[in-house]
Structures are given as C-alpha cells and as structure tokens.
Amino acid sequence: MSVLNTDRRSASRIRYAVGERDSRPWGTWEVLATGDRYTVKRIKVLPGHRLSLQYHQHRSEHWTIVQGFAEVELDDVVHQMSAGKHVHIPVGALHRVRALGSEPLVFLEVQVGEILDENDIVRISDDYGRLKPSAENSRESAGSVP
C-alpha cells in the first residue's frame, strides 16, 4: 500500500528537472538529480572565467571539485582548491568561483533548501553585465539574509 503525501506545506519548491542544462558566459551547468529539498548539478567553468559574486536567500550549497583547479571566494576569504576538495556555502554567504589554470573546472553542487531555482541568485558583482538594478542586489534589501 502506498501513501501519497498531499500536504503541500512540507514539500519544497524545486523548479529543476533532471537533464535540464544551460550555457552561461562562464561555462555550463546540468541537473543530475533532484529530490525533496535538494538538487545536484554538474558545473563546468571555462579556464580563466568566474561566476558572479552572489548569495542565496533560500538555499545552502556544497561544492566538490572533481576536475581542475578553483579559486573559491567565500565571505571575503579566498580558498585554492583542487580535485577532491569541498566547501560548504551557508544560506546568505557571499561566494563565487574561478577556474584557475588551462583546463576547465568541474564541480558538483548540492543545493539544499525549501526553494530551489535560478531566481534565488542575488548578484553583487558580475563580469558579464548581468546585475539587476542596485536596489535589488543590495544585501540590506533582501530582508531575510543576515
């Protein structure tokens, strides 16, 4: 006998589908798995490129480097990382990653939270001109971010 959970209050809002992928100016991402309050992505960053300096209001992330070399900025502290190394990014923490060296950086990102989608990105700085108007990317205007 199976039981269907119809209590929508306990279900997270995951807007990713397995196999979903996108290209960005810095590289690509692909969804490998989703479940109740989690999403797993494979992220590839082109040599010399970096993601925006950003934070999330609804999710934490855990990154595991699987190929290449990374420079991870986490709340103003810079970490050099290689394959097998990992870092936890709490909700609200400022972060970004850069691919060092001549080969692409590949890492697995595990997102955990109640709301998991691409709208939960607040960019503070971006090399590719993707910032929203300043009132929207201010940490003070985000409300629930410490």
DSSP file with accessible surface (Angstrom, degrees, kcal/mol):
  #  RESIDUE AA STRUCTURE BP1 BP2  ACC     N-H-->O    O-->H-N    N-H-->O    O-->H-N    TCO  KAPPA ALPHA  PHI   PSI    X-CA   Y-CA   Z-CA
    1    1 A M              0   0  229      0, 0.0     2,-0.3     0, 0.0     0, 0.0   0.000 360.0 360.0 360.0 128.7    0.0    0.0    0.0
    2    2 A S        -     0   0  115      2,-0.0     2,-0.5     0, 0.0     0, 0.0  -0.781 360.0-146.4-105.2 150.6    1.4    3.4   -0.9
    3    3 A V        -     0   0  128     -2,-0.3     2,-0.5     2,-0.0     0, 0.0  -0.964   7.6-147.2-116.9 129.0    0.6    6.7    0.7
    4    4 A L        -     0   0  145     -2,-0.5     2,-0.8     2,-0.0    -2,-0.0  -0.843  13.4-137.6 -96.8 123.8    0.5    9.9   -1.2
    5    5 A N        +     0   0  107     -2,-0.5    -2,-0.0     1,-0.1     6,-0.0  -0.733  28.1 170.7 -82.0 114.0    1.6   13.0    0.7
    6    6 A T        +     0   0  110     -2,-0.8     2,-1.2     2,-0.0    -1,-0.1   0.338  40.4 114.3-104.9   5.3   -0.8   15.8   -0.2
    7    7 A D    >   -     0   0   61      1,-0.2     3,-1.1     2,-0.1     4,-0.5  -0.648  44.3-173.7 -79.4  97.9    0.5   18.2    2.5
    8    8 A R  G >  S+     0   0  213     -2,-1.2     3,-0.6     1,-0.2    -1,-0.2   0.730  74.5  71.6 -67.1 -21.8    1.9   21.0    0.2
    9    9 A R  G 3  S+     0   0  213      1,-0.2    -1,-0.2    -3,-0.1    -2,-0.1   0.830 100.0  45.5 -66.8 -27.5    3.3   22.8    3.2
   10   10 A S  G <  S+     0   0   44     -3,-1.1     2,-0.3     2,-0.1    -1,-0.2   0.589  94.4  93.0 -91.7 -11.1    6.0   20.2    3.8
   11   11 A A  S <  S-     0   0   40     -3,-0.6     2,-0.1    -4,-0.5    25,-0.0  -0.660  72.9-131.2 -86.0 136.5    7.0   19.9    0.1
   12   12 A S        -     0   0   18     -2,-0.3     2,-0.9     1,-0.1   103,-0.2  -0.411  19.7-115.0 -78.2 162.1    9.9   22.0   -1.2
   13   13 A R  E     +a  115   0A 131    101,-3.6   103,-2.9    -2,-0.1     2,-0.6  -0.839  40.5 173.5-100.6  97.6    9.6   24.1   -4.3
   14   14 A I  E     +a  116   0A  45     -2,-0.9   103,-0.2   101,-0.2   101,-0.0  -0.930  12.8 179.7-106.8 121.8   12.1   22.6   -6.7
   15   15 A R        +     0   0  128    101,-2.6     2,-0.3    -2,-0.6   103,-0.1   0.084  51.2  97.2-110.0  21.1   11.9   24.0  -10.2
   16   16 A Y        -     0   0   15    100,-0.2     2,-0.4   101,-0.1    -2,-0.1  -0.828  55.3-155.7-105.9 152.3   14.7   22.0  -11.7
   17   17 A A    >   -     0   0   57     -2,-0.3     3,-2.5    16,-0.0    14,-0.3  -0.968  33.0 -97.6-124.9 143.1   14.3   18.8  -13.8
   18   18 A V  T 3  S+     0   0   93     -2,-0.4    14,-0.2     1,-0.3     3,-0.1  -0.328 113.6  25.0 -57.1 132.2   16.9   16.1  -14.3
   19   19 A G  T 3  S+     0   0   35     12,-2.6    -1,-0.3     1,-0.3    13,-0.1   0.204  86.6 137.3  93.6 -14.5   18.7   16.7  -17.6
   20   20 A E    <   +     0   0   74     -3,-2.5    11,-2.9    10,-0.1    -1,-0.3  -0.381  29.2 172.1 -62.5 140.6   17.9   20.4  -17.6
   21   21 A R  E     -B   30   0B 160      9,-0.2     2,-0.3    -3,-0.1     9,-0.2  -0.977  17.1-169.8-148.8 162.1   21.0   22.3  -18.7
   22   22 A D  E     -B   29   0B  69      7,-2.1     7,-2.1    -2,-0.3     2,-0.4  -0.992  18.2-132.9-153.4 151.0   22.1   25.9  -19.6
   23   23 A S  E     -B   28   0B  88     -2,-0.3     5,-0.2     5,-0.2    -2,-0.0  -0.888  25.5-177.6-104.0 138.8   25.0   27.7  -21.0
   24   24 A R  E >   -B   27   0B  50      3,-3.5     3,-1.1    -2,-0.4    -2,-0.0  -0.812  45.0 -98.1-125.5 168.7   26.3   30.8  -19.4
   25   25 A P  T 3  S+     0   0   59      0, 0.0     3,-0.1     0, 0.0    26,-0.0   0.817 125.6  45.6 -59.7 -25.2   29.1   33.2  -20.4
   26   26 A W  T 3  S-     0   0    9      1,-0.1    20,-3.1    23,-0.1     2,-0.3   0.552 127.8 -74.9 -93.6 -13.4   31.4   31.4  -17.9
   27   27 A G  E <   -BC  24  45B   6     -3,-1.1    -3,-3.5    18,-0.2     2,-0.3  -0.981  60.9 -56.5 156.1-140.2   30.5   27.8  -18.9
   28   28 A T  E     -BC  23  44B  50     16,-2.1    16,-2.7    -2,-0.3     2,-0.3  -0.925  26.5-158.0-140.3 161.5   27.6   25.3  -18.4
   29   29 A W  E     -BC  22  43B   8     -7,-2.1    -7,-2.1    -2,-0.3     2,-0.3  -0.981   7.1-171.2-138.1 153.3   25.5   23.6  -15.8
   30   30 A E  E     -BC  21  42B  46     12,-1.7    12,-2.7    -2,-0.3     2,-0.5  -0.994  24.9-124.0-143.7 136.0   23.4   20.4  -15.9
   31   31 A V  E     + C   0  41B   1    -11,-2.9   -12,-2.6    -2,-0.3    10,-0.3  -0.701  27.8 174.8 -81.1 123.4   21.0   19.0  -13.3
   32   32 A L  E     -     0   0B  72      8,-3.1     2,-0.3    -2,-0.5     9,-0.2   0.744  63.6  -2.9 -97.5 -32.2   22.0   15.4  -12.4
   33   33 A A  E     - C   0  40B  32      7,-1.5     7,-3.0   -16,-0.1    -1,-0.3  -0.987  54.0-167.7-159.4 151.9   19.4   14.7   -9.6
   34   34 A T  E     + C   0  39B  48     -2,-0.3     2,-0.3     5,-0.2     5,-0.2  -0.969  17.7 150.1-139.3 156.2   16.5   16.3   -7.7
   35   35 A G  E >   - C   0  38B  20      3,-2.3     3,-1.7    -2,-0.3     2,-0.6  -0.913  58.7 -34.0-163.4-171.0   14.6   15.2   -4.6
   36   36 A D  T 3  S-     0   0   97      1,-0.3     3,-0.1    -2,-0.3    78,-0.1  -0.457 128.8 -15.4 -64.2 107.4   12.8   16.6   -1.6
   37   37 A R  T 3  S+     0   0   84     -2,-0.6    76,-1.4     1,-0.1     2,-0.3   0.687 122.4  87.7  70.6  22.6   14.7   19.8   -0.7
   38   38 A Y  E <   -CD  35 112B  97     -3,-1.7    -3,-2.3    74,-0.2     2,-0.3  -0.999  45.0-177.0-147.8 153.3   17.8   19.0   -2.8
   39   39 A T  E     -CD  34 111B   0     72,-1.8    72,-3.2    -2,-0.3     2,-0.5  -0.986  13.7-152.5-140.7 140.9   19.2   19.4   -6.3
   40   40 A V  E     -CD  33 110B  29     -7,-3.0    -8,-3.1    -2,-0.3    -7,-1.5  -0.975  17.6-177.3-117.1 127.0   22.6   18.1   -7.6
   41   41 A K  E     -CD  31 109B   5     68,-2.7    68,-2.8    -2,-0.5     2,-0.5  -0.918  24.6-141.5-121.0 150.7   24.3   20.0  -10.5
   42   42 A R  E     -CD  30 108B  87    -12,-2.7   -12,-1.7    -2,-0.3     2,-0.4  -0.957  27.4-166.3-104.9 122.3   27.4   19.4  -12.5
   43   43 A I  E     -CD  29 107B   4     64,-2.9    64,-2.4    -2,-0.5     2,-0.5  -0.942   9.6-166.9-118.0 130.3   29.0   22.8  -13.2
   44   44 A K  E     -CD  28 106B  76    -16,-2.7   -16,-2.1    -2,-0.4     2,-0.5  -0.978   4.5-166.1-118.7 123.0   31.8   23.4  -15.8
   45   45 A V  E     -CD  27 105B   0     60,-3.0    60,-2.6    -2,-0.5   -18,-0.2  -0.930  22.4-122.7-111.7 128.5   33.7   26.7  -15.7
   46   46 A L    >   -     0   0   71    -20,-3.1     3,-2.3    -2,-0.5    53,-0.4  -0.313  45.2 -80.2 -67.0 149.1   35.9   27.7  -18.6
   47   47 A P  T 3  S+     0   0   49      0, 0.0    53,-0.2     0, 0.0    -1,-0.1  -0.221 116.1   8.8 -53.2 131.8   39.5   28.4  -17.9
   48   48 A G  T 3  S+     0   0   51     51,-1.9     2,-0.2     1,-0.3    52,-0.1   0.314 105.4 113.7  81.0  -7.2   40.1   31.9  -16.6
   49   49 A H    <   -     0   0   62     -3,-2.3    50,-2.6   -23,-0.2     2,-0.3  -0.532  44.7-166.3 -94.7 163.2   36.3   32.5  -16.1
   50   50 A R  B     -G   98   0C  45     48,-0.2    48,-0.2    -2,-0.2    77,-0.2  -0.988  20.5-114.9-145.8 156.0   34.4   33.0  -12.9
   51   51 A L        -     0   0   14     46,-2.2     3,-0.0    -2,-0.3    -6,-0.0  -0.357  50.0 -82.6 -79.0 167.6   30.8   33.1  -11.7
   52   52 A S        -     0   0    1      1,-0.1     2,-0.6    -2,-0.1    74,-0.2  -0.287  43.5-103.2 -67.2 154.8   29.2   36.2  -10.3
   53   53 A L  E     +H  125   0C  18     72,-2.3    71,-3.5    43,-0.1    72,-1.4  -0.743  69.1 147.4 -75.4 120.4   29.8   37.3   -6.7
   54   54 A Q  E     -HI 123  95C  14     41,-2.4    41,-2.5    -2,-0.6     2,-0.3  -0.899  38.9-152.0-150.2 170.6   26.4   36.2   -5.3
   55   55 A Y  E     -H  122   0C   1     67,-1.5    67,-2.4    -2,-0.3     2,-0.4  -0.944  16.5-132.0-145.4 168.1   24.4   34.9   -2.4
   56   56 A H        -     0   0    4     -2,-0.3    36,-2.1    34,-0.3    37,-0.1  -0.972   4.1-160.5-125.5 140.6   21.2   32.9   -2.0
   57   57 A Q  S    S+     0   0   54     -2,-0.4    -1,-0.1    34,-0.2    34,-0.1   0.668  91.3  29.8 -88.8 -20.1   18.2   33.6    0.3
   58   58 A H  S    S+     0   0   80     62,-0.2    57,-0.7    57,-0.1    56,-0.7   0.397 112.1  48.8-124.9  -0.4   16.7   30.1    0.3
   59   59 A R  E     -E  113   0B   4     54,-0.2    33,-0.4    61,-0.1     2,-0.3  -0.993  53.3-147.0-144.9 151.5   19.4   27.5   -0.1
   60   60 A S  E     -E  112   0B  22     52,-2.5    52,-2.2    -2,-0.3     2,-0.3  -0.690  23.8-150.5-101.8 165.4   22.8   26.4    1.0
   61   61 A E  E     -EF 111  89B   1     28,-2.5    28,-3.7    -2,-0.3     2,-0.4  -0.977  11.7-159.6-136.6 152.3   25.3   24.8   -1.3
   62   62 A H  E     -EF 110  88B  61     48,-1.6    48,-2.6    -2,-0.3     2,-0.5  -0.993  15.3-161.2-131.3 121.2   28.0   22.2   -1.0
   63   63 A W  E     -EF 109  87B   2     24,-2.7    24,-2.1    -2,-0.4     2,-0.5  -0.904   7.9-171.2-107.4 134.2   30.7   22.2   -3.8
   64   64 A T  E     -EF 108  86B  46     44,-2.4    44,-2.6    -2,-0.5     2,-0.4  -0.987  21.0-136.7-121.6 120.3   33.0   19.2   -4.5
   65   65 A I  E     +E  107   0B   1     20,-2.6    19,-3.1    -2,-0.5    42,-0.3  -0.611  29.3 168.0 -75.4 129.3   35.8   19.9   -7.0
   66   66 A V  E     +     0   0B  69     40,-2.8     2,-0.3     1,-0.4    41,-0.2   0.575  64.5  17.2-117.1 -17.5   36.1   16.9   -9.4
   67   67 A Q  E    S+E  106   0B  78     39,-1.8    39,-2.6    15,-0.0    -1,-0.4  -0.967 105.2   1.5-155.7 139.5   38.4   18.3  -12.2
   68   68 A G  S    S-     0   0    7     -2,-0.3    15,-0.6    37,-0.2     2,-0.4  -0.334  84.7 -60.4  87.1-166.6   40.7   21.3  -12.5
   69   69 A F  E     -KJ  82 100C 105     31,-0.7    31,-2.7    34,-0.3     2,-0.3  -0.965  46.2-162.4-127.2 139.5   41.7   24.0  -10.0
   70   70 A A  E     -KJ  81  99C   0     11,-3.0    11,-2.9    -2,-0.4     2,-0.6  -0.903  19.8-154.2-125.1 148.6   39.5   26.5   -8.3
   71   71 A E  E     -KJ  80  98C  50     27,-2.1    27,-1.8    -2,-0.3     2,-0.5  -0.984  26.1-166.7-114.1 110.6   39.7   29.8   -6.5
   72   72 A V  E     -KJ  79  97C   0      7,-3.0     7,-3.0    -2,-0.6     2,-0.6  -0.899   8.6-160.3-104.5 124.1   36.7   29.9   -4.2
   73   73 A E  E     +KJ  78  96C  33     23,-2.7    23,-1.7    -2,-0.5     2,-0.4  -0.921  15.3 174.4-102.5 121.7   35.8   33.2   -2.6
   74   74 A L  E >  S-KJ  77  95C  26      3,-2.8     3,-1.5    -2,-0.6    21,-0.2  -0.948  70.1 -27.8-133.6 110.0   33.5   32.7    0.4
   75   75 A D  T 3  S-     0   0   76     19,-3.2    20,-0.1    -2,-0.4    -1,-0.1   0.926 126.1 -47.2  46.9  53.9   32.6   35.7    2.6
   76   76 A D  T 3  S+     0   0  134      1,-0.2     2,-0.5    18,-0.1    -1,-0.3   0.538 116.1 112.7  70.9   8.9   35.9   37.6    1.7
   77   77 A V  E <   -K   74   0C  80     -3,-1.5    -3,-2.8     2,-0.0     2,-0.5  -0.954  57.3-146.9-111.4 130.4   38.1   34.6    2.3
   78   78 A V  E     -K   73   0C  76     -2,-0.5     2,-0.4    -5,-0.2    -5,-0.2  -0.842  14.1-171.0-102.3 130.5   39.8   33.1   -0.8
   79   79 A H  E     -K   72   0C  77     -7,-3.0    -7,-3.0    -2,-0.5     2,-0.5  -0.974  16.2-144.2-120.4 133.7   40.5   29.3   -0.9
   80   80 A Q  E     -K   71   0C 126     -2,-0.4     2,-0.3    -9,-0.2    -9,-0.2  -0.851  30.8-178.2 -92.9 130.2   42.6   27.5   -3.5
   81   81 A M  E     -K   70   0C  17    -11,-2.9   -11,-3.0    -2,-0.5     2,-0.2  -0.955  15.2-176.2-135.4 150.8   41.0   24.1   -4.3
   82   82 A S  E >   -K   69   0C  41     -2,-0.3     3,-2.3   -13,-0.2   -17,-0.3  -0.770  51.0 -44.7-133.2 179.5   41.7   21.0   -6.4
   83   83 A A  T 3  S+     0   0   57    -15,-0.6   -17,-0.2     1,-0.3    -1,-0.1  -0.129 125.4  23.6 -51.9 134.1   40.0   17.7   -7.2
   84   84 A G  T 3  S+     0   0   57    -19,-3.1    -1,-0.3     1,-0.4     2,-0.2   0.170  96.0 113.8  94.6 -16.8   38.6   16.0   -4.1
   85   85 A K    <   -     0   0  122     -3,-2.3   -20,-2.6   -20,-0.1    -1,-0.4  -0.534  45.0-170.4 -85.2 155.8   38.4   19.2   -2.1
   86   86 A H  E     -F   64   0B 116    -22,-0.2     2,-0.3    -2,-0.2   -22,-0.2  -0.959  12.3-161.9-146.1 161.7   35.0   20.6   -1.0
   87   87 A V  E     -F   63   0B  19    -24,-2.1   -24,-2.7    -2,-0.3     2,-0.4  -0.997  14.8-137.3-146.6 142.3   33.4   23.6    0.6
   88   88 A H  E     -F   62   0B  93     -2,-0.3   -26,-0.2   -26,-0.2    -2,-0.0  -0.879  13.3-161.2-100.8 134.0   30.1   24.4    2.3
   89   89 A I  E     -F   61   0B   1    -28,-3.7   -28,-2.5    -2,-0.4     3,-0.1  -0.935  14.0-147.2-117.6 105.4   28.3   27.6    1.4
   90   90 A P    >   -     0   0   62      0, 0.0     3,-2.0     0, 0.0   -34,-0.3  -0.247  35.7 -79.6 -68.2 160.2   25.7   28.6    4.0
   91   91 A V  T 3  S+     0   0   68      1,-0.3   -34,-0.2   -36,-0.1   -31,-0.1  -0.330 119.7  17.5 -53.6 133.5   22.4   30.5    3.2
   92   92 A G  T 3  S+     0   0    3    -36,-2.1     2,-0.3   -33,-0.4    -1,-0.3   0.367  90.2 136.4  85.0  -6.0   23.3   34.2    2.7
   93   93 A A    <   -     0   0    5     -3,-2.0     2,-0.3   -37,-0.1    -1,-0.3  -0.593  56.9-123.0 -79.7 133.5   27.0   33.7    2.3
   94   94 A L        +     0   0   23     -2,-0.3   -19,-3.2   -39,-0.1     2,-0.3  -0.579  48.3 157.9 -70.7 132.9   28.7   35.8   -0.4
   95   95 A H  E     +IJ  54  74C   2    -41,-2.5   -41,-2.4    -2,-0.3     2,-0.3  -0.991  21.5 163.4-156.2 158.9   30.5   33.4   -2.8
   96   96 A R  E     - J   0  73C  25    -23,-1.7   -23,-2.7    -2,-0.3     2,-0.3  -0.946  20.0-140.9-166.2 165.2   32.0   32.8   -6.2
   97   97 A V  E     - J   0  72C   0     -2,-0.3   -46,-2.2   -25,-0.2     2,-0.4  -0.984   7.6-163.3-136.2 145.6   34.3   30.5   -8.0
   98   98 A R  E     -GJ  50  71C  71    -27,-1.8   -27,-2.1    -2,-0.3     2,-0.6  -0.979  23.0-124.9-127.1 140.9   37.0   31.0  -10.7
   99   99 A A  E     - J   0  70C   1    -50,-2.6   -51,-1.9   -53,-0.4     2,-0.3  -0.771  30.0-160.5 -84.5 119.4   38.6   28.3  -12.9
  100  100 A L  E     + J   0  69C  42    -31,-2.7   -31,-0.7    -2,-0.6     3,-0.4  -0.700  48.9  16.4 -96.3 153.3   42.4   28.5  -12.5
  101  101 A G  S    S-     0   0   58     -2,-0.3   -53,-0.2     1,-0.2     4,-0.1  -0.338 101.8 -58.8  85.9-166.9   44.9   27.1  -15.0
  102  102 A S  S    S+     0   0  120    -55,-0.1    -1,-0.2    -2,-0.1    -3,-0.0   0.445 107.9  71.8-100.9  -2.7   44.4   26.0  -18.6
  103  103 A E  S    S-     0   0   78     -3,-0.4   -34,-0.3   -57,-0.1   -55,-0.2  -0.816  89.9 -93.7-112.3 156.6   41.8   23.3  -18.1
  104  104 A P        -     0   0   33      0, 0.0     2,-0.5     0, 0.0   -58,-0.2  -0.279  35.0-125.4 -62.1 151.2   38.1   23.7  -17.3
  105  105 A L  E     -D   45   0B   0    -60,-2.6   -60,-3.0   -37,-0.2     2,-0.4  -0.847  26.7-170.9 -94.3 132.0   37.0   23.5  -13.7
  106  106 A V  E     +DE  44  67B   3    -39,-2.6   -40,-2.8    -2,-0.5   -39,-1.8  -0.996  11.4 164.5-125.1 129.4   34.3   20.9  -13.0
  107  107 A F  E     -DE  43  65B   0    -64,-2.4   -64,-2.9    -2,-0.4     2,-0.5  -0.976  33.8-125.1-141.1 155.5   32.5   20.6   -9.7
  108  108 A L  E     -DE  42  64B  60    -44,-2.6   -44,-2.4    -2,-0.3     2,-0.5  -0.878  24.3-158.9 -97.8 132.9   29.4   19.0   -8.2
  109  109 A E  E     -DE  41  63B   8    -68,-2.8   -68,-2.7    -2,-0.5     2,-0.6  -0.965   5.0-164.4-116.3 121.8   27.0   21.4   -6.5
  110  110 A V  E     -DE  40  62B  53    -48,-2.6   -48,-1.6    -2,-0.5     2,-0.4  -0.944  10.1-161.9-105.1 114.9   24.5   20.1   -4.0
  111  111 A Q  E     -DE  39  61B   0    -72,-3.2   -72,-1.8    -2,-0.6     2,-0.4  -0.833   7.1-173.4 -95.7 135.6   21.7   22.6   -3.3
  112  112 A V  E     +DE  38  60B  71    -52,-2.2   -52,-2.5    -2,-0.4     2,-0.3  -0.996  31.1  90.4-131.9 126.9   19.7   22.2   -0.1
  113  113 A G  E    S- E   0  59B  13    -76,-1.4   -54,-0.2    -2,-0.4     3,-0.1  -0.951  76.6 -89.6 169.2 175.4   16.6   24.3    0.8
  114  114 A E  S    S+     0   0   95    -56,-0.7  -101,-3.6    -2,-0.3     2,-0.5   0.800 113.7  40.2 -78.3 -32.2   12.9   24.9    0.6
  115  115 A I  E     +a   13   0A  27    -57,-0.7     2,-0.5  -103,-0.2    -1,-0.2  -0.977  68.0 177.5-123.4 118.4   13.1   26.9   -2.7
  116  116 A L  E     +a   14   0A   0   -103,-2.9  -101,-2.6    -2,-0.5     2,-0.3  -0.911  30.6 105.5-126.5 101.5   15.5   25.7   -5.4
  117  117 A D  S >  S-     0   0    8     -2,-0.5     3,-1.5  -103,-0.2  -101,-0.1  -0.974  77.8 -93.6-162.8 172.1   15.5   27.6   -8.7
  118  118 A E  T 3  S+     0   0   46     -2,-0.3     3,-0.3     1,-0.3  -102,-0.0   0.614 112.5  72.7 -70.5 -11.2   17.6   30.1  -10.7
  119  119 A N  T 3  S+     0   0  125      1,-0.2     2,-0.9     3,-0.0    -1,-0.3   0.660  78.8  78.2 -76.6 -13.7   15.6   33.0   -9.3
  120  120 A D    <   +     0   0    5     -3,-1.5     2,-0.4   -64,-0.1    -1,-0.2  -0.316  69.3 106.8 -92.1  51.3   17.4   32.6   -5.9
  121  121 A I        -     0   0   19     -2,-0.9     2,-0.7    -3,-0.3   -65,-0.2  -0.984  47.1-171.4-128.0 117.8   20.5   34.3   -7.1
  122  122 A V  E     -H   55   0C  13    -67,-2.4   -67,-1.5    -2,-0.4     2,-0.4  -0.946  16.7-152.7-109.4 108.1   21.3   37.8   -5.8
  123  123 A R  E     +H   54   0C  43     -2,-0.7     9,-0.3   -69,-0.2   -69,-0.3  -0.708  23.0 173.9 -86.0 132.6   24.3   39.1   -7.8
  124  124 A I  E    S+     0   0C  54    -71,-3.5     2,-0.3    -2,-0.4   -70,-0.2   0.753  75.6   7.5-100.6 -38.4   26.6   41.6   -6.2
  125  125 A S  E     -H   53   0C  43    -72,-1.4   -72,-2.3     5,-0.0    -1,-0.4  -0.992  67.4-177.5-146.4 142.6   29.3   41.8   -8.9
  126  126 A D    >   -     0   0   19     -2,-0.3     3,-0.8   -74,-0.2     5,-0.2  -0.980  26.0-153.0-150.0 132.1   29.4   40.2  -12.3
  127  127 A D  T 3  S+     0   0   78     -2,-0.3    -1,-0.1   -77,-0.2   -76,-0.1   0.566  97.3  53.7 -74.9 -11.0   32.0   40.1  -15.1
  128  128 A Y  T 3  S-     0   0   66      0, 0.0    -1,-0.2     0, 0.0   -76,-0.0   0.154 112.7-106.1-117.3  16.4   29.3   39.7  -17.8
  129  129 A G  S <  S+     0   0   71     -3,-0.8    -2,-0.1     1,-0.1    -4,-0.0   0.795  75.2 133.2  69.8  32.7   26.9   42.6  -17.1
  130  130 A R        +     0   0   52      2,-0.0     2,-0.2     0, 0.0    -7,-0.2   0.169  27.6 129.5-103.6  21.7   24.1   40.6  -15.5
  131  131 A L        -     0   0   81     -5,-0.2     3,-0.1    -9,-0.1    -7,-0.1  -0.482  50.3-138.4 -76.7 144.0   23.4   42.8  -12.5
  132  132 A K        -     0   0  114     -9,-0.3     5,-0.2     1,-0.2    -1,-0.1  -0.439  51.9 -58.2 -86.0 170.8   19.9   43.9  -11.7
  133  133 A P    >>  -     0   0   90      0, 0.0     3,-2.0     0, 0.0     4,-0.9  -0.171  60.8-106.4 -50.7 146.5   19.2   47.5  -10.6
  134  134 A S  T 34 S+     0   0   96      1,-0.3     3,-0.4     2,-0.2     4,-0.3   0.755 116.0  61.1 -54.5 -32.9   21.1   48.3   -7.4
  135  135 A A  T >4 S+     0   0   70      1,-0.2     3,-0.6     2,-0.2    -1,-0.3   0.856 105.3  50.0 -64.0 -29.6   18.2   48.2   -5.0
  136  136 A E  T <4 S+     0   0  112     -3,-2.0    -1,-0.2     1,-0.2    -2,-0.2   0.736 110.8  46.5 -83.1 -21.9   17.6   44.5   -5.9
  137  137 A N  T 3< S+     0   0   24     -4,-0.9     2,-0.4    -3,-0.4    -1,-0.2   0.271  84.5 113.2-106.9  18.3   21.1   43.3   -5.4
  138  138 A S    <>  -     0   0   33     -3,-0.6     4,-0.6    -4,-0.3     3,-0.4  -0.695  63.5-142.7 -86.0 134.6   21.7   45.0   -2.1
  139  139 A R  T >4 S+     0   0   65     -2,-0.4     3,-0.8     1,-0.2     4,-0.3   0.857 101.4  57.7 -64.4 -32.5   22.1   42.7    0.9
  140  140 A E  G >4 S+     0   0  163      1,-0.2     3,-0.8     2,-0.2    -1,-0.2   0.850 103.3  52.3 -68.5 -31.7   20.1   45.1    3.1
  141  141 A S  G 34 S+     0   0   71     -3,-0.4    -1,-0.2     1,-0.2    -2,-0.2   0.626  90.2  79.4 -80.0  -8.3   17.1   45.0    0.8
  142  142 A A  G << S-     0   0   14     -3,-0.8     2,-2.1    -4,-0.6    -1,-0.2   0.681  77.2-162.0 -76.5 -15.4   17.0   41.1    0.9
  143  143 A G  S <  S+     0   0   67     -3,-0.8    -1,-0.2    -4,-0.3    -2,-0.0  -0.432  75.9  48.4  77.2 -77.2   15.2   41.1    4.2
  144  144 A S  S    S+     0   0   85     -2,-2.1    -1,-0.2    -3,-0.1    -4,-0.1   0.494  86.3 101.0 -83.4  -1.8   15.8   37.6    5.5
  145  145 A V              0   0   16     -6,-0.3    -2,-0.1     1,-0.1   -53,-0.1  -0.701 360.0 360.0 -85.7 128.8   19.6   37.5    4.7
  146  146 A P              0   0  133      0, 0.0    -1,-0.1     0, 0.0    -2,-0.1  -0.251 360.0 360.0 -65.4 360.0   21.7   38.0    7.8
